[in-house]
Amino acid sequence: MKCANCGKGVMYGHEVSHAKNRTKRLFKPNLHPARVMVDGIMRRVRLCTKCLRRLKEEMIGGKRFIKTQGPVSTSV
């Protein structure tokens, strides 16, 4: 469960009750499937909502999705 662009993944923490009792919990990233052009090929990748919003903003602005970090590379 990692974003293909930024690498955002699962984080660990505590649920804290009103009485300050702490129990372990997971914070999962909000991932959504998306079809993105990668090296000239349309691929299905899982992107977090922040990367998905940035992708949509850049496509509306006439730019293409240029990846700055993470394991998946995109073409210009």
PDB file of N, CA, C, O and CB in Angstrom:
ATOM      1  N   MET A   1       0.834  -1.183   0.000  1.00  0.00           N
ATOM      2  CA  MET A   1       0.000   0.000   0.000  1.00  0.00           C
ATOM      3  C   MET A   1       0.880   1.248   0.000  1.00  0.00           C
ATOM      4  O   MET A   1       1.076   1.889   1.033  1.00  0.00           O
ATOM      5  CB  MET A   1      -0.949  -0.003   1.213  1.00  0.00           C
ATOM      6  N   LYS A   2       1.402   1.577  -1.174  1.00  0.00           N
ATOM      7  CA  LYS A   2       2.202   2.789  -1.317  1.00  0.00           C
ATOM      8  C   LYS A   2       1.777   3.536  -2.558  1.00  0.00           C
ATOM      9  O   LYS A   2       1.369   2.934  -3.551  1.00  0.00           O
ATOM     10  CB  LYS A   2       3.702   2.459  -1.376  1.00  0.00           C
ATOM     11  N   CYS A   3       1.873   4.844  -2.496  1.00  0.00           N
ATOM     12  CA  CYS A   3       1.595   5.676  -3.665  1.00  0.00           C
ATOM     13  C   CYS A   3       2.713   5.452  -4.679  1.00  0.00           C
ATOM     14  O   CYS A   3       3.890   5.452  -4.318  1.00  0.00           O
ATOM     15  CB  CYS A   3       1.476   7.196  -3.274  1.00  0.00           C
ATOM     16  N   ALA A   4       2.346   5.260  -5.953  1.00  0.00           N
ATOM     17  CA  ALA A   4       3.340   5.000  -6.986  1.00  0.00           C
ATOM     18  C   ALA A   4       4.181   6.233  -7.282  1.00  0.00           C
ATOM     19  O   ALA A   4       5.276   6.101  -7.829  1.00  0.00           O
ATOM     20  CB  ALA A   4       2.663   4.520  -8.255  1.00  0.00           C
ATOM     21  N   ASN A   5       3.709   7.423  -6.941  1.00  0.00           N
ATOM     22  CA  ASN A   5       4.443   8.641  -7.244  1.00  0.00           C
ATOM     23  C   ASN A   5       5.302   9.104  -6.070  1.00  0.00           C
ATOM     24  O   ASN A   5       6.517   9.244  -6.214  1.00  0.00           O
ATOM     25  CB  ASN A   5       3.480   9.735  -7.639  1.00  0.00           C
ATOM     26  N   CYS A   6       4.699   9.340  -4.929  1.00  0.00           N
ATOM     27  CA  CYS A   6       5.448   9.927  -3.811  1.00  0.00           C
ATOM     28  C   CYS A   6       5.934   8.896  -2.799  1.00  0.00           C
ATOM     29  O   CYS A   6       6.777   9.213  -1.960  1.00  0.00           O
ATOM     30  CB  CYS A   6       4.593  10.944  -3.107  1.00  0.00           C
ATOM     31  N   GLY A   7       5.416   7.656  -2.860  1.00  0.00           N
ATOM     32  CA  GLY A   7       5.859   6.622  -1.932  1.00  0.00           C
ATOM     33  C   GLY A   7       5.204   6.679  -0.569  1.00  0.00           C
ATOM     34  O   GLY A   7       5.638   5.998   0.360  1.00  0.00           O
ATOM     35  N   LYS A   8       4.159   7.488  -0.439  1.00  0.00           N
ATOM     36  CA  LYS A   8       3.448   7.578   0.840  1.00  0.00           C
ATOM     37  C   LYS A   8       2.877   6.213   1.187  1.00  0.00           C
ATOM     38  O   LYS A   8       2.251   5.573   0.342  1.00  0.00           O
ATOM     39  CB  LYS A   8       2.318   8.650   0.783  1.00  0.00           C
ATOM     40  N   GLY A   9       3.084   5.760   2.418  1.00  0.00           N
ATOM     41  CA  GLY A   9       2.644   4.435   2.816  1.00  0.00           C
ATOM     42  C   GLY A   9       1.986   4.447   4.185  1.00  0.00           C
ATOM     43  O   GLY A   9       1.591   5.494   4.698  1.00  0.00           O
ATOM     44  N   VAL A  10       1.877   3.266   4.761  1.00  0.00           N
ATOM     45  CA  VAL A  10       1.231   3.089   6.047  1.00  0.00           C
ATOM     46  C   VAL A  10       2.092   3.707   7.144  1.00  0.00           C
ATOM     47  O   VAL A  10       3.315   3.568   7.141  1.00  0.00           O
ATOM     48  CB  VAL A  10       0.975   1.596   6.328  1.00  0.00           C
ATOM     49  N   MET A  11       1.433   4.399   8.093  1.00  0.00           N
ATOM     50  CA  MET A  11       2.119   4.954   9.262  1.00  0.00           C
ATOM     51  C   MET A  11       1.505   4.332  10.512  1.00  0.00           C
ATOM     52  O   MET A  11       0.344   3.924  10.501  1.00  0.00           O
ATOM     53  CB  MET A  11       2.012   6.524   9.301  1.00  0.00           C
ATOM     54  N   TYR A  12       2.276   4.261  11.573  1.00  0.00           N
ATOM     55  CA  TYR A  12       1.823   3.668  12.814  1.00  0.00           C
ATOM     56  C   TYR A  12       1.674   4.742  13.872  1.00  0.00           C
ATOM     57  O   TYR A  12       2.390   5.743  13.863  1.00  0.00           O
ATOM     58  CB  TYR A  12       2.787   2.579  13.281  1.00  0.00           C
ATOM     59  N   GLY A  13       0.732   4.524  14.791  1.00  0.00           N
ATOM     60  CA  GLY A  13       0.539   5.488  15.864  1.00  0.00           C
ATOM     61  C   GLY A  13      -0.353   4.895  16.935  1.00  0.00           C
ATOM     62  O   GLY A  13      -0.483   3.677  17.052  1.00  0.00           O
ATOM     63  N   HIS A  14      -0.965   5.770  17.714  1.00  0.00           N
ATOM     64  CA  HIS A  14      -1.837   5.353  18.799  1.00  0.00           C
ATOM     65  C   HIS A  14      -3.196   6.019  18.684  1.00  0.00           C
ATOM     66  O   HIS A  14      -3.302   7.180  18.288  1.00  0.00           O
ATOM     67  CB  HIS A  14      -1.204   5.674  20.145  1.00  0.00           C
ATOM     68  N   GLU A  15      -4.236   5.270  19.035  1.00  0.00           N
ATOM     69  CA  GLU A  15      -5.536   5.880  19.297  1.00  0.00           C
ATOM     70  C   GLU A  15      -5.491   6.293  20.757  1.00  0.00           C
ATOM     71  O   GLU A  15      -5.089   5.507  21.615  1.00  0.00           O
ATOM     72  CB  GLU A  15      -6.756   4.890  18.985  1.00  0.00           C
ATOM     73  N   VAL A  16      -5.897   7.507  21.042  1.00  0.00           N
ATOM     74  CA  VAL A  16      -5.848   8.005  22.416  1.00  0.00           C
ATOM     75  C   VAL A  16      -7.266   8.337  22.855  1.00  0.00           C
ATOM     76  O   VAL A  16      -7.926   9.197  22.272  1.00  0.00           O
ATOM     77  CB  VAL A  16      -4.914   9.256  22.538  1.00  0.00           C
ATOM     78  N   SER A  17      -7.727   7.642  23.896  1.00  0.00           N
ATOM     79  CA  SER A  17      -9.076   7.877  24.402  1.00  0.00           C
ATOM     80  C   SER A  17      -9.081   9.100  25.314  1.00  0.00           C
ATOM     81  O   SER A  17      -8.033   9.673  25.613  1.00  0.00           O
ATOM     82  CB  SER A  17      -9.606   6.634  25.156  1.00  0.00           C
ATOM     83  N   HIS A  18     -10.278   9.488  25.752  1.00  0.00           N
ATOM     84  CA  HIS A  18     -10.403  10.628  26.661  1.00  0.00           C
ATOM     85  C   HIS A  18      -9.639  10.380  27.960  1.00  0.00           C
ATOM     86  O   HIS A  18      -9.134  11.315  28.582  1.00  0.00           O
ATOM     87  CB  HIS A  18     -11.882  10.910  26.964  1.00  0.00           C
ATOM     88  N   ALA A  19      -9.559   9.112  28.361  1.00  0.00           N
ATOM     89  CA  ALA A  19      -8.837   8.749  29.581  1.00  0.00           C
ATOM     90  C   ALA A  19      -7.341   8.565  29.327  1.00  0.00           C
ATOM     91  O   ALA A  19      -6.613   8.086  30.197  1.00  0.00           O
ATOM     92  CB  ALA A  19      -9.420   7.473  30.173  1.00  0.00           C
ATOM     93  N   LYS A  20      -6.890   8.944  28.144  1.00  0.00           N
ATOM     94  CA  LYS A  20      -5.486   8.851  27.735  1.00  0.00           C
ATOM     95  C   LYS A  20      -4.994   7.407  27.619  1.00  0.00           C
ATOM     96  O   LYS A  20      -3.791   7.161  27.705  1.00  0.00           O
ATOM     97  CB  LYS A  20      -4.615   9.602  28.720  1.00  0.00           C
ATOM     98  N   ASN A  21      -5.907   6.447  27.425  1.00  0.00           N
ATOM     99  CA  ASN A  21      -5.490   5.072  27.152  1.00  0.00           C
ATOM    100  C   ASN A  21      -5.025   5.013  25.706  1.00  0.00           C
ATOM    101  O   ASN A  21      -5.688   5.535  24.810  1.00  0.00           O
ATOM    102  CB  ASN A  21      -6.653   4.045  27.419  1.00  0.00           C
ATOM    103  N   ARG A  22      -3.886   4.379  25.486  1.00  0.00           N
ATOM    104  CA  ARG A  22      -3.328   4.317  24.129  1.00  0.00           C
ATOM    105  C   ARG A  22      -3.382   2.891  23.599  1.00  0.00           C
ATOM    106  O   ARG A  22      -2.948   1.948  24.260  1.00  0.00           O
ATOM    107  CB  ARG A  22      -1.874   4.837  24.111  1.00  0.00           C
ATOM    108  N   THR A  23      -3.927   2.752  22.387  1.00  0.00           N
ATOM    109  CA  THR A  23      -3.933   1.468  21.702  1.00  0.00           C
ATOM    110  C   THR A  23      -3.330   1.679  20.321  1.00  0.00           C
ATOM    111  O   THR A  23      -3.484   2.744  19.723  1.00  0.00           O
ATOM    112  CB  THR A  23      -5.382   0.869  21.610  1.00  0.00           C
ATOM    113  N   LYS A  24      -2.643   0.657  19.820  1.00  0.00           N
ATOM    114  CA  LYS A  24      -1.968   0.776  18.530  1.00  0.00           C
ATOM    115  C   LYS A  24      -2.985   0.863  17.397  1.00  0.00           C
ATOM    116  O   LYS A  24      -4.054   0.257  17.470  1.00  0.00           O
ATOM    117  CB  LYS A  24      -1.021  -0.414  18.304  1.00  0.00           C
ATOM    118  N   ARG A  25      -2.653   1.617  16.349  1.00  0.00           N
ATOM    119  CA  ARG A  25      -3.504   1.726  15.168  1.00  0.00           C
ATOM    120  C   ARG A  25      -2.661   2.017  13.941  1.00  0.00           C
ATOM    121  O   ARG A  25      -1.484   2.359  14.053  1.00  0.00           O
ATOM    122  CB  ARG A  25      -4.566   2.819  15.359  1.00  0.00           C
ATOM    123  N   LEU A  26      -3.266   1.881  12.770  1.00  0.00           N
ATOM    124  CA  LEU A  26      -2.615   2.155  11.498  1.00  0.00           C
ATOM    125  C   LEU A  26      -3.240   3.378  10.853  1.00  0.00           C
ATOM    126  O   LEU A  26      -4.454   3.570  10.914  1.00  0.00           O
ATOM    127  CB  LEU A  26      -2.709   0.942  10.560  1.00  0.00           C
ATOM    128  N   PHE A  27      -2.411   4.199  10.238  1.00  0.00           N
ATOM    129  CA  PHE A  27      -2.884   5.296   9.404  1.00  0.00           C
ATOM    130  C   PHE A  27      -2.594   4.880   7.974  1.00  0.00           C
ATOM    131  O   PHE A  27      -1.432   4.827   7.572  1.00  0.00           O
ATOM    132  CB  PHE A  27      -2.194   6.680   9.774  1.00  0.00           C
ATOM    133  N   LYS A  28      -3.637   4.583   7.195  1.00  0.00           N
ATOM    134  CA  LYS A  28      -3.452   4.119   5.825  1.00  0.00           C
ATOM    135  C   LYS A  28      -3.594   5.284   4.853  1.00  0.00           C
ATOM    136  O   LYS A  28      -4.419   6.170   5.075  1.00  0.00           O
ATOM    137  CB  LYS A  28      -4.464   3.009   5.485  1.00  0.00           C
ATOM    138  N   PRO A  29      -2.797   5.301   3.769  1.00  0.00           N
ATOM    139  CA  PRO A  29      -2.921   6.370   2.773  1.00  0.00           C
ATOM    140  C   PRO A  29      -4.202   6.206   1.970  1.00  0.00           C
ATOM    141  O   PRO A  29      -4.691   5.091   1.789  1.00  0.00           O
ATOM    142  CB  PRO A  29      -1.705   6.379   1.833  1.00  0.00           C
ATOM    143  N   ASN A  30      -4.741   7.313   1.493  1.00  0.00           N
ATOM    144  CA  ASN A  30      -5.971   7.306   0.701  1.00  0.00           C
ATOM    145  C   ASN A  30      -5.589   7.104  -0.761  1.00  0.00           C
ATOM    146  O   ASN A  30      -5.410   8.073  -1.499  1.00  0.00           O
ATOM    147  CB  ASN A  30      -6.790   8.635   0.896  1.00  0.00           C
ATOM    148  N   LEU A  31      -5.463   5.832  -1.184  1.00  0.00           N
ATOM    149  CA  LEU A  31      -5.007   5.508  -2.532  1.00  0.00           C
ATOM    150  C   LEU A  31      -6.183   5.256  -3.469  1.00  0.00           C
ATOM    151  O   LEU A  31      -7.203   4.694  -3.071  1.00  0.00           O
ATOM    152  CB  LEU A  31      -4.090   4.287  -2.503  1.00  0.00           C
ATOM    153  N   HIS A  32      -6.022   5.681  -4.718  1.00  0.00           N
ATOM    154  CA  HIS A  32      -7.031   5.466  -5.751  1.00  0.00           C
ATOM    155  C   HIS A  32      -6.350   4.983  -7.022  1.00  0.00           C
ATOM    156  O   HIS A  32      -5.255   5.441  -7.346  1.00  0.00           O
ATOM    157  CB  HIS A  32      -7.841   6.761  -6.020  1.00  0.00           C
ATOM    158  N   PRO A  33      -6.986   4.059  -7.755  1.00  0.00           N
ATOM    159  CA  PRO A  33      -6.393   3.627  -9.022  1.00  0.00           C
ATOM    160  C   PRO A  33      -6.512   4.730 -10.069  1.00  0.00           C
ATOM    161  O   PRO A  33      -7.521   5.433 -10.127  1.00  0.00           O
ATOM    162  CB  PRO A  33      -7.070   2.336  -9.527  1.00  0.00           C
ATOM    163  N   ALA A  34      -5.482   4.877 -10.890  1.00  0.00           N
ATOM    164  CA  ALA A  34      -5.493   5.897 -11.939  1.00  0.00           C
ATOM    165  C   ALA A  34      -4.739   5.357 -13.143  1.00  0.00           C
ATOM    166  O   ALA A  34      -3.816   4.553 -13.010  1.00  0.00           O
ATOM    167  CB  ALA A  34      -4.862   7.237 -11.440  1.00  0.00           C
ATOM    168  N   ARG A  35      -5.154   5.819 -14.331  1.00  0.00           N
ATOM    169  CA  ARG A  35      -4.442   5.463 -15.553  1.00  0.00           C
ATOM    170  C   ARG A  35      -3.542   6.639 -15.910  1.00  0.00           C
ATOM    171  O   ARG A  35      -4.019   7.750 -16.142  1.00  0.00           O
ATOM    172  CB  ARG A  35      -5.435   5.118 -16.729  1.00  0.00           C
ATOM    173  N   VAL A  36      -2.225   6.384 -15.953  1.00  0.00           N
ATOM    174  CA  VAL A  36      -1.242   7.435 -16.160  1.00  0.00           C
ATOM    175  C   VAL A  36      -0.298   7.003 -17.276  1.00  0.00           C
ATOM    176  O   VAL A  36       0.027   5.822 -17.403  1.00  0.00           O
ATOM    177  CB  VAL A  36      -0.459   7.741 -14.848  1.00  0.00           C
ATOM    178  N   MET A  37       0.137   7.960 -18.077  1.00  0.00           N
ATOM    179  CA  MET A  37       1.112   7.690 -19.130  1.00  0.00           C
ATOM    180  C   MET A  37       2.494   7.541 -18.495  1.00  0.00           C
ATOM    181  O   MET A  37       3.021   8.491 -17.916  1.00  0.00           O
ATOM    182  CB  MET A  37       1.110   8.826 -20.206  1.00  0.00           C
ATOM    183  N   VAL A  38       3.077   6.349 -18.604  1.00  0.00           N
ATOM    184  CA  VAL A  38       4.402   6.071 -18.046  1.00  0.00           C
ATOM    185  C   VAL A  38       5.275   5.546 -19.175  1.00  0.00           C
ATOM    186  O   VAL A  38       5.006   4.481 -19.729  1.00  0.00           O
ATOM    187  CB  VAL A  38       4.329   5.042 -16.857  1.00  0.00           C
ATOM    188  N   ASP A  39       6.313   6.288 -19.513  1.00  0.00           N
ATOM    189  CA  ASP A  39       7.233   5.921 -20.595  1.00  0.00           C
ATOM    190  C   ASP A  39       6.494   5.655 -21.902  1.00  0.00           C
ATOM    191  O   ASP A  39       6.843   4.729 -22.635  1.00  0.00           O
ATOM    192  CB  ASP A  39       8.043   4.690 -20.202  1.00  0.00           C
ATOM    193  N   GLY A  40       5.483   6.455 -22.196  1.00  0.00           N
ATOM    194  CA  GLY A  40       4.725   6.330 -23.440  1.00  0.00           C
ATOM    195  C   GLY A  40       3.677   5.240 -23.420  1.00  0.00           C
ATOM    196  O   GLY A  40       3.043   4.985 -24.445  1.00  0.00           O
ATOM    197  N   ILE A  41       3.472   4.585 -22.282  1.00  0.00           N
ATOM    198  CA  ILE A  41       2.492   3.507 -22.157  1.00  0.00           C
ATOM    199  C   ILE A  41       1.495   3.877 -21.071  1.00  0.00           C
ATOM    200  O   ILE A  41       1.883   4.336 -19.996  1.00  0.00           O
ATOM    201  CB  ILE A  41       3.185   2.146 -21.835  1.00  0.00           C
ATOM    202  N   MET A  42       0.197   3.676 -21.350  1.00  0.00           N
ATOM    203  CA  MET A  42      -0.820   3.904 -20.321  1.00  0.00           C
ATOM    204  C   MET A  42      -0.744   2.766 -19.314  1.00  0.00           C
ATOM    205  O   MET A  42      -0.848   1.596 -19.682  1.00  0.00           O
ATOM    206  CB  MET A  42      -2.255   4.005 -20.946  1.00  0.00           C
ATOM    207  N   ARG A  43      -0.562   3.109 -18.045  1.00  0.00           N
ATOM    208  CA  ARG A  43      -0.473   2.109 -16.993  1.00  0.00           C
ATOM    209  C   ARG A  43      -1.441   2.443 -15.886  1.00  0.00           C
ATOM    210  O   ARG A  43      -1.783   3.604 -15.663  1.00  0.00           O
ATOM    211  CB  ARG A  43       0.951   2.010 -16.448  1.00  0.00           C
ATOM    212  N   ARG A  44      -1.876   1.409 -15.197  1.00  0.00           N
ATOM    213  CA  ARG A  44      -2.704   1.607 -14.007  1.00  0.00           C
ATOM    214  C   ARG A  44      -1.789   1.658 -12.801  1.00  0.00           C
ATOM    215  O   ARG A  44      -1.000   0.742 -12.568  1.00  0.00           O
ATOM    216  CB  ARG A  44      -3.773   0.476 -13.853  1.00  0.00           C
ATOM    217  N   VAL A  45      -1.895   2.728 -12.040  1.00  0.00           N
ATOM    218  CA  VAL A  45      -1.090   2.883 -10.830  1.00  0.00           C
ATOM    219  C   VAL A  45      -2.010   3.327  -9.706  1.00  0.00           C
ATOM    220  O   VAL A  45      -3.114   3.817  -9.942  1.00  0.00           O
ATOM    221  CB  VAL A  45       0.075   3.908 -11.041  1.00  0.00           C
ATOM    222  N   ARG A  46      -1.541   3.149  -8.491  1.00  0.00           N
ATOM    223  CA  ARG A  46      -2.303   3.598  -7.324  1.00  0.00           C
ATOM    224  C   ARG A  46      -1.660   4.884  -6.835  1.00  0.00           C
ATOM    225  O   ARG A  46      -0.481   4.901  -6.480  1.00  0.00           O
ATOM    226  CB  ARG A  46      -2.338   2.504  -6.185  1.00  0.00           C
ATOM    227  N   LEU A  47      -2.443   5.968  -6.818  1.00  0.00           N
ATOM    228  CA  LEU A  47      -1.939   7.269  -6.404  1.00  0.00           C
ATOM    229  C   LEU A  47      -2.701   7.747  -5.183  1.00  0.00           C
ATOM    230  O   LEU A  47      -3.892   7.471  -5.035  1.00  0.00           O
ATOM    231  CB  LEU A  47      -2.050   8.293  -7.547  1.00  0.00           C
ATOM    232  N   CYS A  48      -2.007   8.470  -4.304  1.00  0.00           N
ATOM    233  CA  CYS A  48      -2.689   9.100  -3.177  1.00  0.00           C
ATOM    234  C   CYS A  48      -3.476  10.300  -3.712  1.00  0.00           C
ATOM    235  O   CYS A  48      -3.212  10.773  -4.817  1.00  0.00           O
ATOM    236  CB  CYS A  48      -1.666   9.538  -2.061  1.00  0.00           C
ATOM    237  N   THR A  49      -4.416  10.777  -2.950  1.00  0.00           N
ATOM    238  CA  THR A  49      -5.290  11.848  -3.417  1.00  0.00           C
ATOM    239  C   THR A  49      -4.521  13.133  -3.684  1.00  0.00           C
ATOM    240  O   THR A  49      -4.900  13.898  -4.571  1.00  0.00           O
ATOM    241  CB  THR A  49      -6.385  12.106  -2.402  1.00  0.00           C
ATOM    242  N   LYS A  50      -3.457  13.388  -2.944  1.00  0.00           N
ATOM    243  CA  LYS A  50      -2.661  14.592  -3.169  1.00  0.00           C
ATOM    244  C   LYS A  50      -1.992  14.549  -4.541  1.00  0.00           C
ATOM    245  O   LYS A  50      -1.998  15.547  -5.261  1.00  0.00           O
ATOM    246  CB  LYS A  50      -1.603  14.751  -2.065  1.00  0.00           C
ATOM    247  N   CYS A  51      -1.417  13.410  -4.908  1.00  0.00           N
ATOM    248  CA  CYS A  51      -0.784  13.266  -6.224  1.00  0.00           C
ATOM    249  C   CYS A  51      -1.831  13.279  -7.331  1.00  0.00           C
ATOM    250  O   CYS A  51      -1.583  13.813  -8.413  1.00  0.00           O
ATOM    251  CB  CYS A  51       0.040  11.966  -6.291  1.00  0.00           C
ATOM    252  N   LEU A  52      -2.999  12.696  -7.070  1.00  0.00           N
ATOM    253  CA  LEU A  52      -4.067  12.670  -8.059  1.00  0.00           C
ATOM    254  C   LEU A  52      -4.570  14.084  -8.343  1.00  0.00           C
ATOM    255  O   LEU A  52      -4.821  14.430  -9.497  1.00  0.00           O
ATOM    256  CB  LEU A  52      -5.221  11.778  -7.581  1.00  0.00           C
ATOM    257  N   ARG A  53      -4.719  14.901  -7.302  1.00  0.00           N
ATOM    258  CA  ARG A  53      -5.136  16.296  -7.484  1.00  0.00           C
ATOM    259  C   ARG A  53      -4.090  17.070  -8.268  1.00  0.00           C
ATOM    260  O   ARG A  53      -4.426  17.852  -9.157  1.00  0.00           O
ATOM    261  CB  ARG A  53      -5.382  16.971  -6.125  1.00  0.00           C
ATOM    262  N   ARG A  54      -2.814  16.849  -7.936  1.00  0.00           N
ATOM    263  CA  ARG A  54      -1.743  17.546  -8.645  1.00  0.00           C
ATOM    264  C   ARG A  54      -1.714  17.147 -10.118  1.00  0.00           C
ATOM    265  O   ARG A  54      -1.483  17.986 -10.988  1.00  0.00           O
ATOM    266  CB  ARG A  54      -0.387  17.251  -7.991  1.00  0.00           C
ATOM    267  N   LEU A  55      -1.945  15.883 -10.391  1.00  0.00           N
ATOM    268  CA  LEU A  55      -1.999  15.392 -11.760  1.00  0.00           C
ATOM    269  C   LEU A  55      -3.119  16.085 -12.533  1.00  0.00           C
ATOM    270  O   LEU A  55      -2.907  16.540 -13.657  1.00  0.00           O
ATOM    271  CB  LEU A  55      -2.196  13.869 -11.779  1.00  0.00           C
ATOM    272  N   LYS A  56      -4.303  16.167 -11.941  1.00  0.00           N
ATOM    273  CA  LYS A  56      -5.439  16.805 -12.603  1.00  0.00           C
ATOM    274  C   LYS A  56      -5.196  18.298 -12.811  1.00  0.00           C
ATOM    275  O   LYS A  56      -5.544  18.832 -13.865  1.00  0.00           O
ATOM    276  CB  LYS A  56      -6.713  16.593 -11.787  1.00  0.00           C
ATOM    277  N   GLU A  57      -4.607  18.981 -11.833  1.00  0.00           N
ATOM    278  CA  GLU A  57      -4.318  20.411 -11.970  1.00  0.00           C
ATOM    279  C   GLU A  57      -3.326  20.658 -13.100  1.00  0.00           C
ATOM    280  O   GLU A  57      -3.500  21.587 -13.887  1.00  0.00           O
ATOM    281  CB  GLU A  57      -3.768  20.979 -10.652  1.00  0.00           C
ATOM    282  N   GLU A  58      -2.293  19.833 -13.183  1.00  0.00           N
ATOM    283  CA  GLU A  58      -1.281  20.025 -14.212  1.00  0.00           C
ATOM    284  C   GLU A  58      -1.828  19.710 -15.596  1.00  0.00           C
ATOM    285  O   GLU A  58      -1.427  20.340 -16.574  1.00  0.00           O
ATOM    286  CB  GLU A  58      -0.066  19.159 -13.923  1.00  0.00           C
ATOM    287  N   MET A  59      -2.742  18.739 -15.694  1.00  0.00           N
ATOM    288  CA  MET A  59      -3.324  18.412 -16.991  1.00  0.00           C
ATOM    289  C   MET A  59      -4.277  19.514 -17.442  1.00  0.00           C
ATOM    290  O   MET A  59      -4.358  19.802 -18.636  1.00  0.00           O
ATOM    291  CB  MET A  59      -4.058  17.063 -16.928  1.00  0.00           C
ATOM    292  N   ILE A  60      -5.000  20.136 -16.512  1.00  0.00           N
ATOM    293  CA  ILE A  60      -5.905  21.241 -16.846  1.00  0.00           C
ATOM    294  C   ILE A  60      -5.093  22.454 -17.264  1.00  0.00           C
ATOM    295  O   ILE A  60      -5.499  23.185 -18.168  1.00  0.00           O
ATOM    296  CB  ILE A  60      -6.825  21.591 -15.645  1.00  0.00           C
ATOM    297  N   GLY A  61      -3.953  22.682 -16.625  1.00  0.00           N
ATOM    298  CA  GLY A  61      -3.094  23.818 -16.938  1.00  0.00           C
ATOM    299  C   GLY A  61      -2.305  23.638 -18.222  1.00  0.00           C
ATOM    300  O   GLY A  61      -1.514  24.514 -18.574  1.00  0.00           O
ATOM    301  N   GLY A  62      -2.491  22.534 -18.934  1.00  0.00           N
ATOM    302  CA  GLY A  62      -1.791  22.307 -20.185  1.00  0.00           C
ATOM    303  C   GLY A  62      -0.439  21.652 -20.021  1.00  0.00           C
ATOM    304  O   GLY A  62       0.257  21.413 -21.009  1.00  0.00           O
ATOM    305  N   LYS A  63      -0.050  21.355 -18.782  1.00  0.00           N
ATOM    306  CA  LYS A  63       1.233  20.698 -18.543  1.00  0.00           C
ATOM    307  C   LYS A  63       1.007  19.188 -18.465  1.00  0.00           C
ATOM    308  O   LYS A  63      -0.130  18.718 -18.427  1.00  0.00           O
ATOM    309  CB  LYS A  63       1.903  21.231 -17.235  1.00  0.00           C
ATOM    310  N   ARG A  64       2.076  18.463 -18.442  1.00  0.00           N
ATOM    311  CA  ARG A  64       1.985  17.024 -18.258  1.00  0.00           C
ATOM    312  C   ARG A  64       2.486  16.670 -16.875  1.00  0.00           C
ATOM    313  O   ARG A  64       3.153  17.469 -16.217  1.00  0.00           O
ATOM    314  CB  ARG A  64       2.784  16.270 -19.341  1.00  0.00           C
ATOM    315  N   PHE A  65       2.160  15.467 -16.443  1.00  0.00           N
ATOM    316  CA  PHE A  65       2.540  15.010 -15.114  1.00  0.00           C
ATOM    317  C   PHE A  65       4.020  14.674 -15.103  1.00  0.00           C
ATOM    318  O   PHE A  65       4.434  13.686 -15.709  1.00  0.00           O
ATOM    319  CB  PHE A  65       1.699  13.787 -14.684  1.00  0.00           C
ATOM    320  N   ILE A  66       4.817  15.476 -14.428  1.00  0.00           N
ATOM    321  CA  ILE A  66       6.253  15.250 -14.331  1.00  0.00           C
ATOM    322  C   ILE A  66       6.549  14.802 -12.911  1.00  0.00           C
ATOM    323  O   ILE A  66       6.334  15.549 -11.957  1.00  0.00           O
ATOM    324  CB  ILE A  66       7.070  16.537 -14.708  1.00  0.00           C
ATOM    325  N   LYS A  67       7.037  13.598 -12.778  1.00  0.00           N
ATOM    326  CA  LYS A  67       7.302  13.033 -11.478  1.00  0.00           C
ATOM    327  C   LYS A  67       8.642  13.535 -10.957  1.00  0.00           C
ATOM    328  O   LYS A  67       9.618  13.599 -11.705  1.00  0.00           O
ATOM    329  CB  LYS A  67       7.280  11.506 -11.540  1.00  0.00           C
ATOM    330  N   THR A  68       8.690  13.891  -9.679  1.00  0.00           N
ATOM    331  CA  THR A  68       9.921  14.392  -9.095  1.00  0.00           C
ATOM    332  C   THR A  68      10.588  13.367  -8.197  1.00  0.00           C
ATOM    333  O   THR A  68      11.794  13.437  -7.964  1.00  0.00           O
ATOM    334  CB  THR A  68       9.649  15.647  -8.318  1.00  0.00           C
ATOM    335  N   GLN A  69       9.803  12.403  -7.685  1.00  0.00           N
ATOM    336  CA  GLN A  69      10.371  11.391  -6.804  1.00  0.00           C
ATOM    337  C   GLN A  69       9.498  10.150  -6.830  1.00  0.00           C
ATOM    338  O   GLN A  69       8.368  10.205  -7.315  1.00  0.00           O
ATOM    339  CB  GLN A  69      10.513  11.927  -5.364  1.00  0.00           C
ATOM    340  N   GLY A  70       9.997   9.029  -6.319  1.00  0.00           N
ATOM    341  CA  GLY A  70       9.224   7.797  -6.259  1.00  0.00           C
ATOM    342  C   GLY A  70       9.673   6.781  -7.294  1.00  0.00           C
ATOM    343  O   GLY A  70      10.513   7.087  -8.140  1.00  0.00           O
ATOM    344  N   PRO A  71       9.122   5.572  -7.235  1.00  0.00           N
ATOM    345  CA  PRO A  71       9.608   4.483  -8.072  1.00  0.00           C
ATOM    346  C   PRO A  71       9.117   4.490  -9.517  1.00  0.00           C
ATOM    347  O   PRO A  71       9.776   3.885 -10.362  1.00  0.00           O
ATOM    348  CB  PRO A  71       9.229   3.213  -7.455  1.00  0.00           C
ATOM    349  N   VAL A  72       7.996   5.139  -9.853  1.00  0.00           N
ATOM    350  CA  VAL A  72       7.454   5.111 -11.214  1.00  0.00           C
ATOM    351  C   VAL A  72       7.893   6.366 -11.953  1.00  0.00           C
ATOM    352  O   VAL A  72       7.763   7.469 -11.422  1.00  0.00           O
ATOM    353  CB  VAL A  72       5.903   4.999 -11.198  1.00  0.00           C
ATOM    354  N   SER A  73       8.411   6.218 -13.168  1.00  0.00           N
ATOM    355  CA  SER A  73       8.827   7.395 -13.944  1.00  0.00           C
ATOM    356  C   SER A  73       7.802   7.691 -15.011  1.00  0.00           C
ATOM    357  O   SER A  73       7.179   6.773 -15.546  1.00  0.00           O
ATOM    358  CB  SER A  73      10.215   7.180 -14.583  1.00  0.00           C
ATOM    359  N   THR A  74       7.613   8.981 -15.336  1.00  0.00           N
ATOM    360  CA  THR A  74       6.673   9.391 -16.364  1.00  0.00           C
ATOM    361  C   THR A  74       7.427  10.063 -17.486  1.00  0.00           C
ATOM    362  O   THR A  74       8.519  10.595 -17.285  1.00  0.00           O
ATOM    363  CB  THR A  74       5.598  10.327 -15.794  1.00  0.00           C
ATOM    364  N   SER A  75       6.840  10.037 -18.671  1.00  0.00           N
ATOM    365  CA  SER A  75       7.500  10.660 -19.808  1.00  0.00           C
ATOM    366  C   SER A  75       6.909  12.033 -20.081  1.00  0.00           C
ATOM    367  O   SER A  75       5.765  12.304 -19.716  1.00  0.00           O
ATOM    368  CB  SER A  75       7.384   9.776 -21.048  1.00  0.00           C
ATOM    369  N   VAL A  76       7.672  12.885 -20.710  1.00  0.00           N
ATOM    370  CA  VAL A  76       7.229  14.244 -21.006  1.00  0.00           C
ATOM    371  C   VAL A  76       6.733  14.332 -22.420  1.00  0.00           C
ATOM    372  O   VAL A  76       6.315  15.401 -22.862  1.00  0.00           O
ATOM    373  CB  VAL A  76       8.351  15.249 -20.780  1.00  0.00           C
TER     374      VAL A  76
END
